[in-house]
Amino acid sequence: MNHHRLHCYQRLLCVARTVPSLLAIIPAGYADLQDQLKRALTSAILNLAEGNGRRSQREKNRFFDISIASIDEVDAACDLLVAFALVPFLVIEPIQCDLRTSAAMIIKLRRL
């Protein structure tokens, strides 16, 4: 399983490890946002791993594109958490930094 060697994969796993404590501070009534954040992060990680395991560059790129789009969705969900005053920006900022760094790394994995 060579996806374990990818720094972007490891970074996204670090973000995933912070999600339970992040979700714990969100008050009741925002289950839809919590669920969307978890599903988008899951999609980002799984599509990165699947894309990395594909043989053709075209297939790799397709899964990498999905992973990047899912990372963007997680990033937007984090923006909403701050906008709704559910989580302080100082808590979200390092998460978003890891997300954006991971997306930039995945972009570099793409080849035409």
Buried (B, 14 or more C-beta within 10 A) or exposed (E): EEBEEBEBBEBBEEBBEEBEEBBEEBEEEBEEBBEBBBBBBBBBBBBBBBBBEBEEEEEBBBBBBBBBBBBBBBBBBBEBBBEEEBBEEEBBEEBBEBBEBBBEBBEEBBEE
